[in-house]
Structures are given as structure tokens and as C-alpha cells.
Amino acid sequence: YDADHGLFMVVWQDNRVHPQVPVLFGRAMSYQPSGEPAFRSTDFQVSEFCNSTSPPALAYSTVSDEFLALFQGGANDVRGARFTVDGAILGTTIAVSATPTLESRPSVTYNPVLDEFYVGYPYWVEYVGGGVRGQRVKAGTGELVGAALEIDPLTVNENGPGAGRYLYRTHEVRLDQPGADPTYPAGGAVSVVDLRTC
């Protein structure tokens, strides 16, 4: 939601360009006093190829007045695209991650104090395991700020107002742990919720 312009921005995966290769599209809308929706623009293309199994993420910079959409693209890496409320693409595609590991399902939050986005994404190393990394992205330029940070498994991230730090809620299910539910088919599971700051 963009409170500055009173509108909602929506991004989605779309197959209109090619039936087998989804790309990201976006559209802004608001509501008229009557409650009827009003579209600010026509649909616009946000990305080239994106992976259809990884949903996109979206955040708005109140300082730089731009959106950042995140998606899985390239060779299973997290990519970003910046654009205005009218759908004008800003700069080029941002390579948030570019490693040999599989990275997908990004989430993003915005810090108005630093005017930067924080992108969290899980990664997987075949036959080894995985975790979650985080990467700061400067609003207004799309430049990566520092190196990616290894954080741990996470499902939601939020920005602590004015603190310049980020709070992560992680959720992990561990199988075959002491105290696990003996009725669980795999021999038991423990659900662990953890809060971390970075």
C-alpha cells in the first residue's frame, strides 16, 4: 500500500507473453468514494522470466517514492525490479543473489529511517541443506548495501520503527526431537518459534 498516493500496488505472475514462461506484471489501483475500484494505469510488465513456483514480494519506499518487487529469476536466484506508481521501470534488474545455491521465495520489508529495503530469502544446497540469507538494498538506486547476511530459517520479517534494525520471526519444525509428538507419522515433531534481531 502506498499511503502517499492512496493506492494499492499488485504484482503477479503472468503467462500472456509466453504460455510456458511466466513474467511479473503489476498494476496500481485505488478506491473511489463510492467504493468502486479505480485503476491508475494499465497492466505493466515488471520483469523478464520469473519462476512460477516462487511467489513475488513487494514493498514501497516512502522516501524514494518507488516500489521494489522481488522474484525468483535467472539461474534460480533472487532478482529485484524498481518502479514508480505509474509502472515506469527504474534502472535495471537487481541481482539480489547470484550464487550456486537455489534461492527463492523472497520476502521484503522497508526501513524509512535508512531508506532501504531488506530482502530475506531461503536457499538450498543440494544434498546438504539450507537456511535463510538477508540482503539490504538501497532505495533510490537499487544498489546492494554490504554483503548478504546468513540469518537462519525465517517465515516473516518486519522492521522495528526507527531502530535501524530488523526483527525476524522464524518457524522451524524439527523431526525426531525429544519431547516431540509421538503421534506424528515421522516419529515426532517439535515446532520451534524464534525471534532474532539483526
N, C-alpha and C positions, 0 to 999 in steps of 0.2 A: 504494500500500500504506500502511495506517495501522498502524504498529507499536504505537501506544498502545493500540489496541483489538484488535490481532491480526487484522485483516480486510483484504480487498481490496474496493475500490470499482470498479465498472464502469459506464461510461456509453456509450450507443449511440443511434443514430437509429432512430426507431420510427414506423410508419405506422398504429398502431392507432386513433389519434384521428381521423385523416383519411387516406384512401388516397393522396391527392396531395400532402399537406403533412406532411413529417416533423417530429417534435418530439424533443427529447432526453429519454431516460429513464435512470434509474440504479437500481442495486441493490448492496447490500453482502453479502459472503459471507466465510466463514472455513472452516477445515477442522477436523473432529472428530479426536480421537486415532486413530480407525480409518482416517482418510484420506478419509472421505466428506465432501462439501461440506455446509455448513450455511448457509442463507440467514438473514441477520439481519432482513430486512424484505421486504415485497413490493416489486414494481417501483414506482417513483415518478417522476412527471413533473418534469423539471428545467427545461425551457424551453418557450416557445411555439414558433413556427416556427423551423426551422433549415434551412440549405441542405444538400441531400443529397449534394452533390459535395465538401463540405469536412468531413473527419473532426473529431470533437471532441478536446479535450485536457483533462487533469485533473491537479491537484496537491493535496497535503494540507498544511495548516498545523499543525505540531506545537505551536505556542504558542497559537494561537486555536482549535485543535481543530475545524477546518472544512475542507471541500473547496471548490475553485474549479474549475468546469467552464467551458471556453471553446468557443464555437461561432460559425459564421457565421450571422448573422440580420439582421433589419431590412433596410435597403437595401444589402445586401452589405457590412455592417460586422461587426466582431468584437464579440461580446457575451459576458458572463460571468454565471454564477449561483453563489452561495454556498449551501452546505447542510451539514447535520450528518450524522453517520454513520447516523442513522436516517431520513434523507431529508427532514428539515424544512428548507424553504427559508428562507434568512436574507436579509432585506432585499429589494430589488427587483433587476431585471435591470441589470447594469452595462454601460454603453456604453463599451467599451474603446476603440473607434474610431468616429468619426462624421464622415467626410469624403466628398467627391465621388468619391474613388478606390474601386476594388474591393479590399476586404481580405478575406482568407480564410485557411484552413489554419493556425490559431494553434497555437503550442507554448507551454508554460508550465513554469516551474521555481519553486522556493520557497527563500527565504533565511531561515533560522531566527534569524539574528542581528538582522535588521531586522523580522522577522515580516511579510514582504511577498512577493508573487508578482511574477515578471517574465514578461510575455507578449510573445512575438515573433510577428510575422505578416507575410507578404508582401503587397504591394499592387501594383496595376496601374493605370496611367493609359492609357486607350485611345489608340493611335497614338503614344505617347510612350515607354513602357517602364515599368519598375517597380523595386522594391527591397524592403527589409525595414525595418520600424519595430519599436521595442520600447516597452513601457509598464509602469511599475511600478504595482502595485495593492496597497493596504494590506489585509492580512488582518484580520479582526475588524470592519471597516467597509465594505470594498469601494470605498473612495474611491481615485481616481486620484492617484498621487504624482508631481507635476511634469508636464511636457509629454511627449508621445511623442518618442522619440529615433530619428533616422534612423541605422540601423546598416549596412545593406548586405545582399546576398543571404545567407541562412543556412538551414541544414537542422536543426541541433541546437543547443540552448543548455543550459548547465549552470552551476550556482552554485559558485563557489570557496568551500569551507568557511571560515567565519569571516572572510573577507576583505571582505565587503560589496560585492564586485564580481562581475561576471558574465563568463563565458568563452563565446565564440561560435565554433562551427566552421562555416565557410561552405564551400560547394562550388559551383563555377561551371564550366560548360562553355562555352568560347569557340570560335566557329567562325572559320575562315579566319585563324588567327593564325600567325605564324612558328613553325616547329617543330611544326606540327600534323601529325597522322597523315595522310599523303597518300592512304591507302585509305579514309578516311572519306567517305561519299557527298556531303556538302556541301562537299567540298574540304579537309577537315581540321578537327580539333577538338583543343583543349587543355583538359585537366581541371585546374583550379586549386583547391587546398585552402588555406584561410587561417584563422588563429586570431586573434581580436580580443578585447580586454577592454574592459569598459565599467563 
